[in-house]
Amino acid sequence: MTCFFLFPRFCSGDVSQIPHPGVDWKGFISRLKELMAREPKIFCPMTQALKPWVDVQKLSKFYAAESSAGSGGGCAIS
């Protein structure tokens, strides 16, 4: 999962500080917002502007419905 590659940068290597998005979507997004608020923005060559590492709104729009559907986690283990 991308989280394990991206988040060690923000959490000093300890990804356990971030809730698993498949289990606690709201907690995941909340923690992600906190992390993005304290990080400097990066240059986006597509828009020629400074942007956060992760666009939390786009991530939420894309994954929130999927995460809250069904049994509430998207977990493949039953």
VEXDREN-541136 format. One record per residue (C-alpha): x negated, y, z negated. Coordinates in steps of 0.5 Angstrom, whole numbers, always signed. Layout:
VEXDREN-541136
<pt xx="X" yy="Y" zz="Z"/>
...
***
This chain:
VEXDREN-541136
<pt xx="+0" yy="+0" zz="+0"/>
<pt xx="-2" yy="+7" zz="+2"/>
<pt xx="-2" yy="+9" zz="-6"/>
<pt xx="-8" yy="+5" zz="-8"/>
<pt xx="-12" yy="+8" zz="-3"/>
<pt xx="-10" yy="+15" zz="-3"/>
<pt xx="-8" yy="+16" zz="-11"/>
<pt xx="-15" yy="+14" zz="-14"/>
<pt xx="-17" yy="+21" zz="-11"/>
<pt xx="-12" yy="+25" zz="-16"/>
<pt xx="-12" yy="+20" zz="-22"/>
<pt xx="-20" yy="+19" zz="-23"/>
<pt xx="-19" yy="+12" zz="-20"/>
<pt xx="-13" yy="+10" zz="-25"/>
<pt xx="-7" yy="+9" zz="-21"/>
<pt xx="-3" yy="+6" zz="-27"/>
<pt xx="-2" yy="+14" zz="-28"/>
<pt xx="+3" yy="+14" zz="-23"/>
<pt xx="+10" yy="+10" zz="-23"/>
<pt xx="+11" yy="+4" zz="-18"/>
<pt xx="+15" yy="+8" zz="-12"/>
<pt xx="+19" yy="+1" zz="-11"/>
<pt xx="+21" yy="+1" zz="-19"/>
<pt xx="+21" yy="+8" zz="-21"/>
<pt xx="+22" yy="+13" zz="-15"/>
<pt xx="+24" yy="+19" zz="-19"/>
<pt xx="+18" yy="+18" zz="-24"/>
<pt xx="+14" yy="+17" zz="-18"/>
<pt xx="+16" yy="+23" zz="-14"/>
<pt xx="+16" yy="+27" zz="-21"/>
<pt xx="+8" yy="+25" zz="-22"/>
<pt xx="+7" yy="+26" zz="-15"/>
<pt xx="+9" yy="+33" zz="-15"/>
<pt xx="+5" yy="+34" zz="-21"/>
<pt xx="-1" yy="+32" zz="-18"/>
<pt xx="+0" yy="+36" zz="-11"/>
<pt xx="+1" yy="+42" zz="-16"/>
<pt xx="-6" yy="+42" zz="-18"/>
<pt xx="-10" yy="+40" zz="-12"/>
<pt xx="-12" yy="+45" zz="-7"/>
<pt xx="-9" yy="+45" zz="+0"/>
<pt xx="-12" yy="+42" zz="+6"/>
<pt xx="-12" yy="+45" zz="+13"/>
<pt xx="-7" yy="+42" zz="+18"/>
<pt xx="-10" yy="+42" zz="+25"/>
<pt xx="-3" yy="+41" zz="+28"/>
<pt xx="+0" yy="+47" zz="+24"/>
<pt xx="-6" yy="+51" zz="+23"/>
<pt xx="-4" yy="+52" zz="+16"/>
<pt xx="-6" yy="+50" zz="+9"/>
<pt xx="-2" yy="+44" zz="+7"/>
<pt xx="-1" yy="+40" zz="+1"/>
<pt xx="-4" yy="+33" zz="+1"/>
<pt xx="+2" yy="+30" zz="+1"/>
<pt xx="+9" yy="+33" zz="+3"/>
<pt xx="+13" yy="+31" zz="-2"/>
<pt xx="+20" yy="+33" zz="+1"/>
<pt xx="+18" yy="+29" zz="+7"/>
<pt xx="+16" yy="+23" zz="+3"/>
<pt xx="+23" yy="+23" zz="-1"/>
<pt xx="+27" yy="+24" zz="+5"/>
<pt xx="+24" yy="+18" zz="+9"/>
<pt xx="+24" yy="+14" zz="+3"/>
<pt xx="+29" yy="+16" zz="-2"/>
<pt xx="+35" yy="+13" zz="+1"/>
<pt xx="+31" yy="+6" zz="+2"/>
<pt xx="+29" yy="+6" zz="-5"/>
<pt xx="+35" yy="+7" zz="-8"/>
<pt xx="+39" yy="+2" zz="-4"/>
<pt xx="+41" yy="-5" zz="-6"/>
<pt xx="+38" yy="-7" zz="-12"/>
<pt xx="+35" yy="+0" zz="-13"/>
<pt xx="+28" yy="-2" zz="-12"/>
<pt xx="+26" yy="-5" zz="-5"/>
<pt xx="+23" yy="-11" zz="-9"/>
<pt xx="+22" yy="-17" zz="-4"/>
<pt xx="+21" yy="-22" zz="-10"/>
<pt xx="+27" yy="-25" zz="-13"/>
***
